[in-house]
Amino acid sequence: SYGTRSLGLLLIPALIMSDLTRSRSISRSTMICILVFAGLYFTQNTYLHTDQSYFNSYLDDLALKQDANIDTATVDNEAEPEVAGGSLEHILNDIRSRLFSNVIYYNEVVISYWGVGKNITTEKVIYLAMGVLAIVGFAGVVLKKPYSGDYFLLLYILVLLLVPFRQNRYLLPLAPLYFIYILQGVEYISARLGLPGRGGATLGGILQAGVLLTVIFSYSVRYNALNFEDLVNGVEKKQRVEMFEYVRRNTPADSLRVFREPRILALYTDRRSFIYHWPDNPDDLWEYIVEAGATHIVSQKRSAGIAPYDDYLSGWVTHYEGRLSNIFENNDFYVYRIDAS
């Protein structure tokens, strides 16, 4: 799980917390899991790749916001810059702001799971009903006997709400647990409201069938509304294929490219590639690229549907166009050769 996505690391503390809650000691099987994971973790980070960039990005985000707050406080109150720019206060304010914005964002994402066309009211009613069932199911399980999955849910949600970067796909690992808690909520409610004997079983069966039909209905409505034919930024887009083909056929095997999506470029062209950063001083990026030994730069046009921060490279290329030779161009991409002199 960690090899697939770095947040899989949370399974380890979830196992430990589950053991400590259930038996007040760490089980032999959990210790074996930890030792095996540790060996694979250090092997991956030593010989393959490391995911430390996520943690570094988080620290950099805090540092940048702290510096910005200190600069603002210094301008507003030159007599007391140190008091106005207290780092702890600004970090706490930033965490509160991030928590609030992430809760709103992920709440909207989960609501969209229950999309039933343009009927927003029905969508929200289903979302609230399923949310109540999930909360009831979670509380019923946790109060009785919590499992490692329950701790993983809590740890995962906490991390998602604290990190500065967010995407709806980050919720996918929680989807199975979400539906499990919904069904457990149905069982919990039917056991307390149902009639004894066959009546209770019938009521529980009706509720479970209703939940499953709702899931199937909302999923089918969303699925049928999706457009699978027009993948705007797919790797098989004509302009991307043209760029891949040019790079593979017309650049040396030992060359090194700068590109926003280095792994995709390396996979499709069998050429080395690395991503750029966004320093305030463009000379810093130039020095970094030259020191790394880069030979080519691949830049995307706006027609390629690039994200706003990709405008940085376009502007940077314009700034250094005298040191670059345009050797390829189509509707979406430029390929430049770096003047080594």
MARDO-72920 format. One record per residue (C-alpha): x, y, z; residue number from 1. Coordinates in nm, 4 decimals, m for minus. Example, Ala and Ser with C-alpha at 12.3 -4.5 7.8 and 13.67 -1.06 7.14 Angstrom:
+----------+----------+----------+-----+
!        X !        Y !        Z ! num !
+----------+----------+----------+-----+
!   1.2300 !  m0.4500 !   0.7800 !   1 !
!   1.3670 !  m0.1060 !   0.7140 !   2 !
+----------+----------+----------+-----+
# end
This chain:
+----------+----------+----------+-----+
!        X !        Y !        Z ! num !
+----------+----------+----------+-----+
!   0.0000 !   0.0000 !   0.0000 !   1 !
!   0.2839 !   0.2398 !   0.0790 !   2 !
!   0.4502 !   0.1602 !  m0.2531 !   3 !
!   0.1299 !   0.2601 !  m0.4299 !   4 !
!   0.0626 !   0.5774 !  m0.2289 !   5 !
!   0.2712 !   0.7164 !   0.0561 !   6 !
!  m0.0308 !   0.7485 !   0.2871 !   7 !
!  m0.0315 !   0.3693 !   0.3050 !   8 !
!   0.2216 !   0.4296 !   0.5832 !   9 !
!  m0.0788 !   0.5004 !   0.8101 !  10 !
!  m0.1630 !   0.1285 !   0.8143 !  11 !
!   0.1278 !   0.0704 !   1.0530 !  12 !
!   0.0079 !   0.2998 !   1.3374 !  13 !
!  m0.3469 !   0.1742 !   1.2720 !  14 !
!  m0.2336 !  m0.1841 !   1.3404 !  15 !
!  m0.0463 !  m0.0775 !   1.6532 !  16 !
!  m0.3411 !   0.1220 !   1.7895 !  17 !
!  m0.5753 !  m0.1691 !   1.7227 !  18 !
!  m0.3496 !  m0.4111 !   1.9117 !  19 !
!  m0.3066 !  m0.1776 !   2.2086 !  20 !
!  m0.6827 !  m0.1234 !   2.2332 !  21 !
!  m0.7779 !  m0.4890 !   2.2058 !  22 !
!  m0.4992 !  m0.6619 !   2.4028 !  23 !
!  m0.2841 !  m0.3794 !   2.5488 !  24 !
!   0.0191 !  m0.5218 !   2.3700 !  25 !
!   0.1568 !  m0.5388 !   2.0171 !  26 !
!   0.0921 !  m0.8785 !   1.8624 !  27 !
!   0.3548 !  m1.0976 !   1.7026 !  28 !
!   0.1899 !  m1.0655 !   1.3602 !  29 !
!   0.1983 !  m0.6847 !   1.3836 !  30 !
!   0.5673 !  m0.6915 !   1.4778 !  31 !
!   0.6389 !  m0.9091 !   1.1734 !  32 !
!   0.4454 !  m0.6614 !   0.9555 !  33 !
!   0.6460 !  m0.3685 !   1.0958 !  34 !
!   0.9816 !  m0.5402 !   1.0416 !  35 !
!   0.8993 !  m0.6493 !   0.6869 !  36 !
!   0.7671 !  m0.3018 !   0.6058 !  37 !
!   1.0760 !  m0.1342 !   0.7517 !  38 !
!   1.3054 !  m0.3458 !   0.5340 !  39 !
!   1.1047 !  m0.2732 !   0.2184 !  40 !
!   1.0719 !   0.0952 !   0.3107 !  41 !
!   1.4468 !   0.1506 !   0.3437 !  42 !
!   1.5148 !  m0.0542 !   0.0305 !  43 !
!   1.2716 !   0.1572 !  m0.1721 !  44 !
!   1.3973 !   0.4889 !  m0.0367 !  45 !
!   1.7613 !   0.3898 !  m0.0842 !  46 !
!   1.7575 !   0.2224 !  m0.4256 !  47 !
!   1.4313 !   0.3150 !  m0.6003 !  48 !
!   1.2676 !   0.6444 !  m0.5064 !  49 !
!   1.1516 !   0.8420 !  m0.2052 !  50 !
!   0.8219 !   1.0152 !  m0.1275 !  51 !
!   0.9815 !   1.2682 !   0.1056 !  52 !
!   0.8872 !   1.5428 !  m0.1412 !  53 !
!   0.5328 !   1.5369 !  m0.0001 !  54 !
!   0.6567 !   1.6100 !   0.3496 !  55 !
!   0.9039 !   1.8673 !   0.2205 !  56 !
!   0.6254 !   2.0396 !   0.0245 !  57 !
!   0.4212 !   2.0627 !   0.3429 !  58 !
!   0.7108 !   2.2192 !   0.5360 !  59 !
!   0.7868 !   2.4563 !   0.2476 !  60 !
!   0.4236 !   2.5657 !   0.2377 !  61 !
!   0.4305 !   2.6474 !   0.6085 !  62 !
!   0.7618 !   2.8300 !   0.5740 !  63 !
!   0.6439 !   3.0388 !   0.2797 !  64 !
!   0.3245 !   3.1423 !   0.4544 !  65 !
!   0.5143 !   3.2218 !   0.7725 !  66 !
!   0.7617 !   3.4402 !   0.5801 !  67 !
!   0.4763 !   3.6172 !   0.4024 !  68 !
!   0.2998 !   3.6838 !   0.7328 !  69 !
!   0.6200 !   3.8152 !   0.8902 !  70 !
!   0.6819 !   4.0485 !   0.5955 !  71 !
!   0.3251 !   4.1769 !   0.6144 !  72 !
!   0.3461 !   4.2266 !   0.9888 !  73 !
!   0.6757 !   4.4142 !   0.9511 !  74 !
!   0.5181 !   4.6556 !   0.7039 !  75 !
!   0.2053 !   4.7060 !   0.9111 !  76 !
!   0.3840 !   4.7406 !   1.2420 !  77 !
!   0.7496 !   4.8237 !   1.2000 !  78 !
!   0.7894 !   4.8922 !   1.5689 !  79 !
!   0.6987 !   4.5377 !   1.6753 !  80 !
!   0.7708 !   4.2962 !   1.3903 !  81 !
!   0.8716 !   4.0075 !   1.6142 !  82 !
!   0.5495 !   4.0120 !   1.8149 !  83 !
!   0.3271 !   4.0599 !   1.5124 !  84 !
!   0.4998 !   3.7821 !   1.3209 !  85 !
!   0.5024 !   3.5103 !   1.5859 !  86 !
!   0.5510 !   3.1859 !   1.3965 !  87 !
!   0.3388 !   2.9652 !   1.6229 !  88 !
!   0.0390 !   3.1952 !   1.5967 !  89 !
!   0.0567 !   3.2069 !   1.2195 !  90 !
!   0.1041 !   2.8316 !   1.1893 !  91 !
!  m0.2035 !   2.7701 !   1.4057 !  92 !
!  m0.4068 !   3.0183 !   1.2023 !  93 !
!  m0.2935 !   2.8479 !   0.8838 !  94 !
!  m0.3918 !   2.5050 !   1.0187 !  95 !
!  m0.7371 !   2.6312 !   1.1212 !  96 !
!  m0.7895 !   2.7889 !   0.7797 !  97 !
!  m0.6754 !   2.4726 !   0.6008 !  98 !
!  m0.8982 !   2.2502 !   0.8135 !  99 !
!  m1.2016 !   2.4630 !   0.7349 ! 100 !
!  m1.1354 !   2.4807 !   0.3595 ! 101 !
!  m1.0529 !   2.1079 !   0.3316 ! 102 !
!  m1.3684 !   2.0079 !   0.5205 ! 103 !
!  m1.5768 !   2.2122 !   0.2747 ! 104 !
!  m1.3920 !   2.0700 !  m0.0259 ! 105 !
!  m1.4137 !   1.7026 !   0.0707 ! 106 !
!  m1.7729 !   1.7445 !   0.1863 ! 107 !
!  m1.8645 !   1.8631 !  m0.1636 ! 108 !
!  m1.6724 !   1.5727 !  m0.3151 ! 109 !
!  m1.8645 !   1.3143 !  m0.1107 ! 110 !
!  m2.1947 !   1.4837 !  m0.1977 ! 111 !
!  m2.1082 !   1.4421 !  m0.5650 ! 112 !
!  m2.0702 !   1.0662 !  m0.5095 ! 113 !
!  m2.4471 !   1.0508 !  m0.4783 ! 114 !
!  m2.5118 !   1.2528 !  m0.7946 ! 115 !
!  m2.8501 !   1.1831 !  m0.9525 ! 116 !
!  m2.8447 !   1.4185 !  m1.2479 ! 117 !
!  m2.9427 !   1.7801 !  m1.1953 ! 118 !
!  m3.1619 !   1.7170 !  m0.8907 ! 119 !
!  m2.9397 !   1.8764 !  m0.6237 ! 120 !
!  m3.2021 !   1.8386 !  m0.3491 ! 121 !
!  m3.2310 !   1.4623 !  m0.3974 ! 122 !
!  m2.8522 !   1.4384 !  m0.4061 ! 123 !
!  m2.8173 !   1.6153 !  m0.0716 ! 124 !
!  m3.0984 !   1.4123 !   0.0891 ! 125 !
!  m2.9298 !   1.0859 !  m0.0119 ! 126 !
!  m2.5934 !   1.2194 !   0.1081 ! 127 !
!  m2.7326 !   1.3140 !   0.4489 ! 128 !
!  m2.9203 !   0.9845 !   0.4909 ! 129 !
!  m2.6124 !   0.7805 !   0.4013 ! 130 !
!  m2.3979 !   1.0002 !   0.6233 ! 131 !
!  m2.6230 !   0.9337 !   0.9221 ! 132 !
!  m2.6110 !   0.5587 !   0.8545 ! 133 !
!  m2.2297 !   0.5671 !   0.8214 ! 134 !
!  m2.1893 !   0.7613 !   1.1481 ! 135 !
!  m2.4247 !   0.5245 !   1.3300 ! 136 !
!  m2.2423 !   0.2232 !   1.1868 ! 137 !
!  m1.9000 !   0.3635 !   1.2757 ! 138 !
!  m2.0048 !   0.4534 !   1.6308 ! 139 !
!  m2.1679 !   0.1133 !   1.6807 ! 140 !
!  m1.8514 !  m0.0714 !   1.5722 ! 141 !
!  m1.5987 !   0.1498 !   1.7492 ! 142 !
!  m1.7838 !   0.1503 !   2.0807 ! 143 !
!  m1.8122 !  m0.2278 !   2.0671 ! 144 !
!  m1.4740 !  m0.3396 !   1.9329 ! 145 !
!  m1.2610 !  m0.1120 !   1.7110 ! 146 !
!  m1.0541 !  m0.2700 !   1.4354 ! 147 !
!  m0.7444 !  m0.1476 !   1.2535 ! 148 !
!  m0.9609 !  m0.0204 !   0.9674 ! 149 !
!  m1.1427 !   0.2119 !   1.2072 ! 150 !
!  m0.8148 !   0.3659 !   1.3264 ! 151 !
!  m0.6929 !   0.3927 !   0.9683 ! 152 !
!  m1.0060 !   0.5906 !   0.8814 ! 153 !
!  m0.9464 !   0.8402 !   1.1614 ! 154 !
!  m0.5746 !   0.8804 !   1.0847 ! 155 !
!  m0.6343 !   0.9129 !   0.7113 ! 156 !
!  m0.9054 !   1.1775 !   0.7505 ! 157 !
!  m0.6853 !   1.3748 !   0.9914 ! 158 !
!  m0.3976 !   1.3791 !   0.7421 ! 159 !
!  m0.6238 !   1.4738 !   0.4499 ! 160 !
!  m0.7624 !   1.7694 !   0.6423 ! 161 !
!  m0.4170 !   1.8958 !   0.7433 ! 162 !
!  m0.2139 !   1.8706 !   0.4223 ! 163 !
!  m0.2107 !   2.1752 !   0.1910 ! 164 !
!  m0.2663 !   1.9752 !  m0.1305 ! 165 !
!  m0.5975 !   1.8037 !  m0.1991 ! 166 !
!  m0.7608 !   1.5976 !  m0.4734 ! 167 !
!  m1.0873 !   1.4081 !  m0.4869 ! 168 !
!  m0.9046 !   1.0826 !  m0.5680 ! 169 !
!  m0.7438 !   1.0931 !  m0.2231 ! 170 !
!  m1.0814 !   0.9758 !  m0.0875 ! 171 !
!  m1.0831 !   0.6536 !  m0.2899 ! 172 !
!  m0.9122 !   0.4384 !  m0.0185 ! 173 !
!  m1.1933 !   0.5378 !   0.2185 ! 174 !
!  m1.4774 !   0.4449 !  m0.0184 ! 175 !
!  m1.4944 !   0.0743 !   0.0851 ! 176 !
!  m1.4949 !   0.1674 !   0.4541 ! 177 !
!  m1.7617 !   0.4311 !   0.3871 ! 178 !
!  m1.9997 !   0.1731 !   0.2383 ! 179 !
!  m1.9185 !  m0.0828 !   0.5090 ! 180 !
!  m2.0162 !   0.1676 !   0.7795 ! 181 !
!  m2.3379 !   0.2479 !   0.5920 ! 182 !
!  m2.4386 !  m0.1201 !   0.5914 ! 183 !
!  m2.3351 !  m0.1565 !   0.9554 ! 184 !
!  m2.5522 !   0.1433 !   1.0347 ! 185 !
!  m2.8448 !  m0.0341 !   0.8703 ! 186 !
!  m2.7811 !  m0.3452 !   1.0801 ! 187 !
!  m2.7505 !  m0.1389 !   1.3983 ! 188 !
!  m3.0763 !   0.0496 !   1.3400 ! 189 !
!  m3.2769 !  m0.2537 !   1.2230 ! 190 !
!  m3.1628 !  m0.4527 !   1.5277 ! 191 !
!  m3.3073 !  m0.1866 !   1.7597 ! 192 !
!  m3.6167 !  m0.0827 !   1.5703 ! 193 !
!  m3.7128 !  m0.4111 !   1.4050 ! 194 !
!  m3.9658 !  m0.6575 !   1.5362 ! 195 !
!  m3.8306 !  m0.9719 !   1.7001 ! 196 !
!  m3.7907 !  m1.2847 !   1.4958 ! 197 !
!  m3.8753 !  m1.2821 !   1.1279 ! 198 !
!  m4.0141 !  m0.9275 !   1.1399 ! 199 !
!  m3.6791 !  m0.7831 !   1.2448 ! 200 !
!  m3.4973 !  m0.9806 !   0.9799 ! 201 !
!  m3.7454 !  m0.8624 !   0.7169 ! 202 !
!  m3.7066 !  m0.4976 !   0.8156 ! 203 !
!  m3.3277 !  m0.5253 !   0.8108 ! 204 !
!  m3.3395 !  m0.6927 !   0.4706 ! 205 !
!  m3.5625 !  m0.4172 !   0.3301 ! 206 !
!  m3.3295 !  m0.1463 !   0.4618 ! 207 !
!  m3.0210 !  m0.3199 !   0.3238 ! 208 !
!  m3.1863 !  m0.3726 !  m0.0147 ! 209 !
!  m3.2899 !  m0.0067 !  m0.0183 ! 210 !
!  m2.9338 !   0.1069 !   0.0502 ! 211 !
!  m2.7877 !  m0.1183 !  m0.2200 ! 212 !
!  m3.0477 !  m0.0045 !  m0.4744 ! 213 !
!  m2.9699 !   0.3585 !  m0.3902 ! 214 !
!  m2.5985 !   0.2980 !  m0.4409 ! 215 !
!  m2.6578 !   0.1213 !  m0.7726 ! 216 !
!  m2.9007 !   0.3902 !  m0.8914 ! 217 !
!  m2.6783 !   0.6881 !  m0.8061 ! 218 !
!  m2.3719 !   0.5172 !  m0.9515 ! 219 !
!  m2.5457 !   0.4276 !  m1.2781 ! 220 !
!  m2.6780 !   0.7843 !  m1.3188 ! 221 !
!  m2.3285 !   0.9302 !  m1.2694 ! 222 !
!  m2.1644 !   0.6679 !  m1.4898 ! 223 !
!  m2.4034 !   0.7207 !  m1.7803 ! 224 !
!  m2.3475 !   1.0982 !  m1.7640 ! 225 !
!  m1.9682 !   1.0710 !  m1.7995 ! 226 !
!  m1.7996 !   1.1326 !  m2.1323 ! 227 !
!  m1.5401 !   0.8597 !  m2.1865 ! 228 !
!  m1.4713 !   0.9462 !  m2.5487 ! 229 !
!  m1.3264 !   1.2948 !  m2.5005 ! 230 !
!  m1.0215 !   1.2524 !  m2.2764 ! 231 !
!  m0.8789 !   1.6006 !  m2.3241 ! 232 !
!  m0.5416 !   1.5400 !  m2.1610 ! 233 !
!  m0.5030 !   1.1666 !  m2.2081 ! 234 !
!  m0.1610 !   1.0266 !  m2.2984 ! 235 !
!  m0.2995 !   0.9039 !  m2.6309 ! 236 !
!  m0.4024 !   1.2529 !  m2.7415 ! 237 !
!  m0.2720 !   1.3166 !  m3.0939 ! 238 !
!  m0.0513 !   1.6114 !  m2.9959 ! 239 !
!   0.1065 !   1.4178 !  m2.7083 ! 240 !
!   0.1766 !   1.1180 !  m2.9294 ! 241 !
!   0.3443 !   1.3475 !  m3.1843 ! 242 !
!   0.5637 !   1.5017 !  m2.9146 ! 243 !
!   0.6537 !   1.1613 !  m2.7679 ! 244 !
!   0.7434 !   1.0305 !  m3.1127 ! 245 !
!   0.9643 !   1.3304 !  m3.1917 ! 246 !
!   1.1522 !   1.3107 !  m2.8614 ! 247 !
!   1.2065 !   0.9365 !  m2.8980 ! 248 !
!   1.3314 !   0.9586 !  m3.2568 ! 249 !
!   1.5182 !   1.2907 !  m3.2615 ! 250 !
!   1.6955 !   1.3285 !  m2.9273 ! 251 !
!   2.0057 !   1.1370 !  m2.8107 ! 252 !
!   1.9586 !   0.8410 !  m2.5799 ! 253 !
!   2.1710 !   1.0060 !  m2.3100 ! 254 !
!   1.9888 !   1.3422 !  m2.3272 ! 255 !
!   1.7952 !   1.4872 !  m2.0343 ! 256 !
!   1.4666 !   1.6767 !  m2.0595 ! 257 !
!   1.2820 !   1.9231 !  m1.8355 ! 258 !
!   0.9071 !   1.8554 !  m1.8352 ! 259 !
!   0.6074 !   1.8924 !  m1.6026 ! 260 !
!   0.5286 !   1.5178 !  m1.6183 ! 261 !
!   0.8707 !   1.3509 !  m1.6159 ! 262 !
!   0.7584 !   0.9948 !  m1.5478 ! 263 !
!   0.5125 !   0.9933 !  m1.8397 ! 264 !
!   0.7736 !   1.1370 !  m2.0744 ! 265 !
!   1.0342 !   0.8835 !  m1.9620 ! 266 !
!   0.7886 !   0.5960 !  m2.0035 ! 267 !
!   0.6766 !   0.6882 !  m2.3550 ! 268 !
!   1.0104 !   0.8049 !  m2.4955 ! 269 !
!   1.2728 !   0.6005 !  m2.3071 ! 270 !
!   1.4497 !   0.9293 !  m2.2329 ! 271 !
!   1.5433 !   1.0707 !  m1.8931 ! 272 !
!   1.3380 !   1.3621 !  m1.7636 ! 273 !
!   1.2884 !   1.5707 !  m1.4485 ! 274 !
!   1.0446 !   1.8357 !  m1.3300 ! 275 !
!   1.1307 !   2.1990 !  m1.2709 ! 276 !
!   1.0648 !   2.4168 !  m0.9634 ! 277 !
!   0.9344 !   2.7733 !  m0.9431 ! 278 !
!   1.1943 !   3.0077 !  m0.7887 ! 279 !
!   1.1262 !   3.3805 !  m0.7735 ! 280 !
!   1.4540 !   3.4505 !  m0.9519 ! 281 !
!   1.4513 !   3.2885 !  m1.3011 ! 282 !
!   1.8327 !   3.2722 !  m1.2944 ! 283 !
!   1.8089 !   3.0191 !  m1.0109 ! 284 !
!   1.6145 !   2.7787 !  m1.2330 ! 285 !
!   1.8575 !   2.8319 !  m1.5224 ! 286 !
!   2.1543 !   2.7489 !  m1.3000 ! 287 !
!   1.9746 !   2.4435 !  m1.1649 ! 288 !
!   1.8938 !   2.3146 !  m1.5140 ! 289 !
!   2.2493 !   2.3691 !  m1.6412 ! 290 !
!   2.4019 !   2.2068 !  m1.3329 ! 291 !
!   2.1729 !   1.9054 !  m1.3755 ! 292 !
!   2.2978 !   1.8640 !  m1.7322 ! 293 !
!   1.9604 !   1.9149 !  m1.9024 ! 294 !
!   1.9707 !   1.9227 !  m2.2830 ! 295 !
!   1.6063 !   1.9860 !  m2.3774 ! 296 !
!   1.2933 !   2.1553 !  m2.2412 ! 297 !
!   0.9365 !   2.0471 !  m2.3211 ! 298 !
!   0.6841 !   2.3254 !  m2.2649 ! 299 !
!   0.3058 !   2.3006 !  m2.2919 ! 300 !
!   0.0803 !   2.5554 !  m2.4568 ! 301 !
!  m0.2476 !   2.6743 !  m2.3085 ! 302 !
!  m0.4314 !   2.4648 !  m2.5667 ! 303 !
!  m0.3006 !   2.1559 !  m2.3843 ! 304 !
!  m0.5234 !   2.2392 !  m2.0858 ! 305 !
!  m0.2311 !   2.3105 !  m1.8523 ! 306 !
!  m0.2769 !   2.4071 !  m1.4906 ! 307 !
!  m0.2219 !   2.7742 !  m1.3940 ! 308 !
!   0.1180 !   2.7085 !  m1.2342 ! 309 !
!   0.2492 !   2.5754 !  m1.5670 ! 310 !
!   0.2424 !   2.9320 !  m1.6945 ! 311 !
!   0.5678 !   2.9717 !  m1.5017 ! 312 !
!   0.7681 !   2.7640 !  m1.7492 ! 313 !
!   0.6128 !   2.9408 !  m2.0486 ! 314 !
!   0.7180 !   3.2772 !  m1.9075 ! 315 !
!   1.0588 !   3.1435 !  m1.8123 ! 316 !
!   1.1182 !   3.0121 !  m2.1663 ! 317 !
!   1.0298 !   3.3541 !  m2.3076 ! 318 !
!   1.2808 !   3.5130 !  m2.0694 ! 319 !
!   1.5607 !   3.2842 !  m2.1941 ! 320 !
!   1.4539 !   3.2394 !  m2.5573 ! 321 !
!   1.7962 !   3.3628 !  m2.6723 ! 322 !
!   1.9559 !   3.0564 !  m2.5109 ! 323 !
!   1.7034 !   2.8052 !  m2.6487 ! 324 !
!   1.6416 !   2.6664 !  m2.9968 ! 325 !
!   1.2854 !   2.5692 !  m3.0906 ! 326 !
!   1.3230 !   2.2312 !  m3.2624 ! 327 !
!   0.9622 !   2.1046 !  m3.2482 ! 328 !
!   0.6154 !   2.2554 !  m3.2223 ! 329 !
!   0.2558 !   2.1366 !  m3.2580 ! 330 !
!  m0.0775 !   2.2646 !  m3.1257 ! 331 !
!   0.0030 !   2.1705 !  m2.7646 ! 332 !
!   0.3798 !   2.1508 !  m2.7177 ! 333 !
!   0.7155 !   2.3114 !  m2.7795 ! 334 !
!   1.0451 !   2.1220 !  m2.7615 ! 335 !
!   1.3554 !   2.3387 !  m2.7102 ! 336 !
!   1.7213 !   2.2454 !  m2.7268 ! 337 !
!   1.9337 !   2.4188 !  m2.4631 ! 338 !
!   2.2336 !   2.6113 !  m2.5929 ! 339 !
!   2.5190 !   2.4568 !  m2.3970 ! 340 !
!   2.7347 !   2.7651 !  m2.4443 ! 341 !
+----------+----------+----------+-----+
# end
